[in-house]
């Protein structure tokens, strides 16, 4: 299944929908007491997901009304996650180009919830705070049930689904501070979406292609198979010390091709459009404004 948080133009409250081809089925139109968002669905557990899946299939079979996606606005693919965990330096090419050490243990940091935004959003930043705003294509992993001390072998059983993440970063702040959360957590600096694709539709998360276009130019183009630590290894590692709660978003690192390391450097600027794509998941577009 494919889920999205969508809203009608002019409305501020997103609604959970199942996406079928280029149209959306709003769950609150066909299901009594429908989950209000993906987090609500996940917190209610597997029985709720089974109920939603069955009732959605029934509604589609009986000709339920669908709304064209083009008539709707996207919110973040995840809303109200209990945690947003990011993994740094998880592609050797990216670590090398930014001159980051490849540590024995994973580099882990948090992103702040105010940074979440959706597909086709406008992201802005003050020019007096940063002049080096960079893009990072990343595979996002959404945890479906509590995961504590899980094995690598079983780790993918805890994944509900996958999404596209653009981990936007103020590089000048990143390299002037001893932590990475603030430089990546400006309002809107974590676009996600447009969809969450359930894990049953992604046979192998290490066999996905990530691409970044900035103003029509391809700047990142790599396979998730190039990760230093696989999705399963990341989940197992994080679950050793704390329970990963349903709805937790894990952003799994970015491949090489960052703007900071290019000669000449390529940074997002006022008017830039950046599109991050992952095959079998979707294309996530962000419009940039410097203020």
Secondary structure, DSSP 8 states (H G I E B T S, - for coil): -EEEEEEETT--S-EEEEEETTEEEEGGGTSTT--SSHHHHHHH-HHHHHHHHHHHHHHHHTT---EEGGGEEE--SS-S-S-EEEEES-BHHHHHHTT----SS-EEEE--GGGEE-TTEEEEE-TTT-S-EE--EEEEEEE-S-B-S--TTTGGGGEEEEEEEEE-EEHHHHTTSS-STGGG-STT-EEE-S-EEEGGG-S-TTS-EEEEEETTEEEEEEEGGGBSS-HHHHHHHHHTTS-B-TT-EEEEEE-S--GGGSSS---B-TT-EEEEEETTTEEEEEEEEE-
